[in-house]
Amino acid sequence: MKYVQRKRPAFFFYTIALKKQLLNKRASIGITAANLFNQCVNQRIISYGSNFSQSNMRNIPLRSFGIILSFKFGKLQLKKEDSNIPQIPAID
């Protein structure tokens, strides 16, 4: 009987975003960055058994930057909900 053992790598990914509203909240500009401090995510996979050992290294490029621009056209009208609709009671 032959057994194979494997160690899988952990994966850590993060995103940072900043947004500033302009023109009485009708426009906004923002920037975003993903995996800002590392160019690649490095993953090492190790497999081994009774008569072999294997090591693989994967470099996954995950760094990105972006600019977000948005503008609202027209007016949004919100209607008040009908008070005759039964509400689901809250569980305390």
Summary of the structure (lengths in Angstrom):
residues: 92
radius of gyration: 25.7
end to end distance: 57.1
largest distance: 74.5
contacts: 149
relative contact order: 0.26
helix: 0%
strand: 51%
